[in-house]
Amino acid sequence: MNKSYSGKFIRIAAFLMLTGPFASGQIDNVDFLRAGAADGIKIIQAYISPWANAFGAGLNGSWYNTAKPHKLGGFDITAAFNIGIVPESAGTYDVGSLGLTTLSGSGTASTISGPDAGGPNLTKTVSGVQLASFNLPPGTGWRYIPVPTAQVGIGLPFGTELKVRYMPKMNIKDGDVGLWGIGLMHSIMQYIPGNKLLPVDVSLFGGYTKLQGNVPVSLQPDQSVASNYSTYDPMTAFNDQNMAAAVQALNVGVIGSVSIPVLTVYGGIGYSKTKTEVNLEGNFPTPVLVTSAMPYAEYNDSGVLKGGTDIPAIEIKNFSGVRMNLGLRVKLAVLTIHADYTRSQYNVLSAGIGISFR
């Protein structure tokens, strides 16, 4: 059961990232819910958090490659590739710290970015009847989460530039994904006398990005356990299951740049924050205990969990804090090439190419 269980977890995490070396775009199963909603949610939060946070950090990358806003009517179109880096400290978690209420087990387990080693065994037993048993999944050993972005910058009056990110909803196998973002850059260098004599620019910046996606999931009754439904048809009642994910990223701060012909050195310092939320929709069957002279496990109406009601939103632990970056841009006529490194709780490497006018 280890390989099957870990594989399903990895596919769930890969969907949240919607890109990366293990992305499949489809989830076959959500077996972790057989342990019940409360503990299942705690496990997935602990397991997926590193990739979710690294992805959010990547969404905050490549908003700017100079602190000089476009002149009125000027614009740029830039495509970039950001890599969110999971710190080694996020490779494991203490099972005992999760506060599990229905599962028994303890020890140290890998997060999805941690070592490729199976975790402790957890069991759910009620009145001596085992309802669920599994080993926590191994990690992938992969700490680098790629996040592509594309945006347009447009010069506005008063030394201000509007930046827009948008990707219309696209179908990915049986699911879909879309993205939008908005940012503003405002020059504060323009208020300093003699600023045009200096090759230095300083601006305030703020940017927000949100990615949303949906993918069908499947949790069907275990055929080895008896089913006894009165209001649900097991052939059709569990075919509407869906997982919706939203990743939000905020980046605000002060940025500066120094330009000479062809080259621009730029950097910034500020605050960043990310948030990931997952919602399960539909009906999900779980085994329950039937009390009798000889108690046993069974699938019945009382064990059906309703997404959004019995299964609350899964909020992935986010990170926030100081963000600092430094980069270099090369401009050849209208072509720009940039690369930078961002230092924060989840570091980011970024590189991109674009065209820029005025």
N, C-alpha and C positions, 0 to 999 in steps of 0.2 A: 504493500500500500504506500510505502514511502515515495517511490518514484512517481506514481500517479498523483499523489497529493501535492508533491513539490512542483510537478509540472503544471498543475492547474493554478497554483499560486503564482508561478512565474508568468503564466499567460495573463493572469489578472493584472499583475504589475506592469507587464509589457503594454497592455492596453492603456493603462493610465499614462504611460510615457508616450504612446502613440508613435514612437520611433525608437531606434536603438537596436543593438545587436540581437535582441531576443524577441522583438516585436512580431506578433503573429496576426494582430488585428481581429482575433476571434477567440472567445473563451468557451471551452467545451463544458466546463462544470464549475460549480461553487460548493464543493463538498464540505468546506469548512463550516458551513451553516448547519450541518448535521449535529454539531456540538451545541447548537442553540445560538440565537442572535447575539446575546450579550457577550459571551466569550469569543465567539467567532469574529466579532467586530474588533475586539481588543487584539486578537492575534494578527489580523490583517493590517491593523494600524501599525503595530510594531514591526511587522515584516516589510511592508512597502515604503514606510516613511523615507528611507534614504534616497530611493529613486525619485519619489515624488518631490522631495525638497531640492534635489539636484536639477530636476526638470524645471521647477519653478525658478531657480537661480538662473538657469540658461535662458528662460524667457525674458529676464531682466537685462540680458546682454545685447550689445550692438545697437543700442538706441542712438548713439552719437559717435562720431569720429572727429569732431572739431567742436570748439565752443563758440564758433562764429555762426550766427544764424544767417540763413539766406537773405538776400535783399528782397524787397517786395517783388513777387512774381518769380523769383528763383525757385528751383526745385532740385531734388535728387531722388533717384530710385536705387535702393541698396538691398542686396541679398547677402545674408550672413549665415555663418555656421558657428554655433556656440556649443561648448562642451561643459556641462555641469559636472563637477568632481566631488564625489562622496568622500568625506574624511574617513580614515581608517577606524577612527573611534566609533563610527556608526555601523560597524560590521557585525556586531552582536548585541543581544539584549538579554536581560535576566528575566526568565519566565516568571519567577516569583514576584517580580515587581509589577506584573500586569494586573494583579487583583482579580484573577479568575475566580468565578463563583461556582461553576458547575463542573469544571474539569479539574482533575487532580494530576499533578506532575510538577517537576521543578528542574532547575539547571540553567545552563547558558545555551541559547540558540542563535543561529545565524540569521541576520537580516538578509534581504535579497541580494545585497552587495557584499555580504560576508563570505567566509570560507565555505567551500563545497564539502560540507560535513553534515550528516543528518543530526537533527536535534533530538531533545528528550521525547519520550513517549507520554502522551496525554490520554486520559480515559475519562469517559463520563459514565458513571455507574449510579443507578438509583435503586434502592432496596435490593441490592445484590444482583441486579440485572444490568449488564453492560449495554449501553445504548450507542456509544461511539468510542473508537480507539484509533489513534494515529500518531505517527512521529512527526514532529515539526519539521518543515522542509529545510533542505540545505540551501546555502547561498549560491550565487553564481560566480562570485569572485570578480564581478564586473563593477567598476566604480566610475565609469565615464559615460555620461548620458548626453547624446547629441541632440541639439535642439535647433532646427533651421528656422530662420525668420526672414521676412521680406517686408519692406516698408517704403513709404513715400514721405519726403519732407518738403514742405511748401512755405516760402517766405511770406510773412504777413507784415502789416505796418508796425511801427514802434519797436523795431528790433526784436521781433518775435517770430518764431518758426513753429509751425504745426507739423507733427509727425503722426502718420496713420499706418497702422498695421491691419491687414484684413485678409482672411482666407475664407471664401464662402464654404458652406457646409459641403463636404465631399464624402461620397460613399467609399468605405474601405471594407471590402468583402461584405459582410452582413451588417456592418455598423456604419457610423458616420462621424465626422470630426470637422469642427470649424474654429476659427480664431479671429479675434479682433483686438486692437489696442490703440491707445491714443496717448500722445506725449506733447509737451510744450517746452520750448526753450526760449528764454528771454534774456537778452544781453544786459548785464549791469555795467559792462565796460563803457557803454555809450554815455553814461552819466559822468565819466571821469574826463576832465579837461585834457586836451592833447592826446586823446586815445588813438587818433588816427596815425600818430607818429610812432606808435609802438606795434610790434608784431605779436602782441598779446591780446587774447580775448578771454573774457570771463562771463559765464552765464549761469542762471538758475535753470534747473531742469526737473521735470517730473514726468513719469511715464507709467502707464497701467496696461497690462495685457491679460486677456482671459481666453482660455482655450476650453472648449466643451466638446464632449464626445459621447456617443451611445454605442452599445454593442449588446447583442442578445446573449443571454447566459442560459444554462440548463442545470437544474437540480431535480432529478426524478426519484421516485421512491426506490429504495434498495430492493431488488427482486428477491433477495434472500430473507426479507422480513415481511411478515404478513401485512396486507392492506385491508382496511375496513372502512371505506368512505361512504357516507350517506348523502352528502350534498355536493361532493366533488367527483368529477369523472377523471380518473387518473390518466386517461388517454388524451384529454384536451385541457384540463384545468391548469396544467403547469407549463403551457406552451407560450405564455405571454411574459416570461421573465426577461428583464432588461437591466443592464447596468449603465448608469449615467455618471460621467465624471466631469468635474470642472476644476481647472488649475488656474489660480489667479496670482499675479506677480506685480508688485509695486516697487518703484525705484524713484527716489527724490534726492536732490543734492545740488551741490555747486560743482561746475566743471570749468576747466581752463585749458587753453591751448596756446602754443607758441608756433608760429609759422614762418618758414623761410621758403624760397622758391622750391617747389616740388614737395618738400617735406613738412609735415605737421606733427608735433608731439602733443598729445592730449592726455588728460586725466581727470579724475573726479573723486569727490568724497561725499558720502551721504548716507541715506538710510534705505534699506531694502526689506521687503517682507513678502512671503509667499504663503499660499493657502491651497489645499487640495481637499475637495469634498466628493464623496462617492455616494450615490443613492441606488438602491436596489428596488426595482418595481416588479409587480406581479405576485403570484402565489408560489410559496416554496414549502415543500413537504419535509417534515422532520419526524424522526421516530419518537414515540412517547411511551411511558410505562403504563401498562394495563394492570391494575390491581385485581387479583383473584386469588384462589387457593394457591396457585402457582403463577406469580407475576411474570409477565413477558413483555417484550417490545413489540410495538405495532404502529403502523401508519394509519392515522384516522383524522377526523375533522379537527380535533383539538390540537393537532400538531402542525397545522398549516399556518405558516408565517406570512403575513401580508407586507410586502414592501411599502415603506413610507409610513406604516402604522406599527406593526410588530418589529420591523427592522428599521431603526432610526438611521439618519444620515451618518455616514462614516467619515469623520473629520480626521484627516491625516495630520499628525503633529507638524506644525509649520515652524519656520525659523524666521527671525528678524534680527536686525542689528546693523552695525556700521558696515558700509561697503566702500572700498577704495579700488580704483583701477588706474592703469597707465598703459598708453598705447601709442602707436605710430601709424600715420597715414601717408601714403604716396599718391600724389595727384599728377597725372599726365594728361594735359589738355582737360577733357571732361571726364576721363576715367579715374576712379579712385580705388585704391586697395588699402585695407586697414587690418590691423591685428592688435589685440590688447589682452591684458591679463587682469582679472578682477580678484581681489582678496576679500573674502568674507567667510562666514561659517562654512559655506559651500562655495569653493572657488570656481571661477569660470575662465576658460580660454575661448577667445573669439577671433574670427577672421572673416572678412567679407570683401565684396567687390560691388561697385556701383558706377552710376554716371551722375554728374553734378553740374548744374548750370547756375552761374551768378552766386 
